Amino acid sequence: MTIKQVFEQLKIPFAYMRFNKPMKPPYVIYLGSGQTTFGSDNTWYYRNNTYQIEYYFDLKNEATEKTIEDALLANGYNYQKSEDVFIEDENVFVIYYTV
């Protein structure tokens, strides 16, 4: 299942790279951040796309975080999670997931 398909299952607004209009939190932005590969002898044994997922919120909601994390894990995506980061200019918090 693709990252897009994972977020289509959730009830959280999401977009690739950006929304075309301002959004009220909570919402998710995701973007491609490269590919992890392993190859030898002119053969690729492993190719895996990597993503950065940004969860924006104004009120802390651990249940929503758990929903995101459970959906990622249930679909085979391991992740690294950042701390809550406050973006003062926008008056929102963000958590970065690296998948």
N, C-alpha and C positions, 0 to 999 in steps of 0.2 A: 504494500500500500504506500502511495506517495505521501509526502508531508501535507500536500494540499488536501488529499482525501481524508487524512487524519483530522484536520481542522474542519472539514465540511461536516463531520459527525458531531462536532461540539456546538454548543449554543453561544459561542463567543464570536463577535465580528472579527474577521481576519482578512489580510490582503498580502499580496506579494509586493515587497519593497515599500509601498505607500498607498494610502487611500487617496482618491481624487477629491475628496472634500474633508474638512475637519471632522474628527470623530470624538465622541465623548467616551472616556474610559469606562469599563475595561475593553481592551481590544488587543489583537495579536498582529504583529508584522513578522513576516519571515522572508529570508533572503538566502540565496545560495552563497556558500563561502568556500567553494572549491571541491576537490575530490581527493580521497585517500586511495592510493593504488599500491599494488604489489605485483611485480612481474619479474620474469626471468626467462632467459633463452627465447626471446622474442614472443613470449606468451604472457598475457595478463591473467593472473590467478585470482585477483581481488580488485574490484573497483567499487568505491562507495562514495556517493555524493554527500557532502557535509552542508549543514545549514546553520544559520543563526536565527533563533526565534526570540522575539522581543515581546514580552507581555507587559503592557502598560495598564496602570490602574491608579485610581485616586484614593481608594479605601482598601486596606489590606483584607484579602479574602483567601484564607488558606484552603478552603474547599475548592475554589476555582483553580488554584495552583495544583492541587492534587488531581483534579480532573484532567488538566493538561498533561501532567506527568504520567498519570495512569494510561492515558490514550497513547502517549509516545511509547511507553514500555510495552503495552499490549500489542503494538504493531511493530515491535522489533527495533525500536530506536533507543539506544542508550544516550544519555545526556549528561552534560555538566551544567550546573546551575550557579548563577552569580548571587551575590547578596542583593538586597533591595537597594536600588540606586535612585536618589531623588534628583529630578531634573528641574532645577529652580525656575528657569525661564518659562517652562510649560506648566509648572505646578502639578507634576505627576511623578509617579514612581515607575520604574521599569525593572524587570528581572530579565537577564539574558540567559538563554539556554543555548548551548552549543551541542548540536546533534550530528 
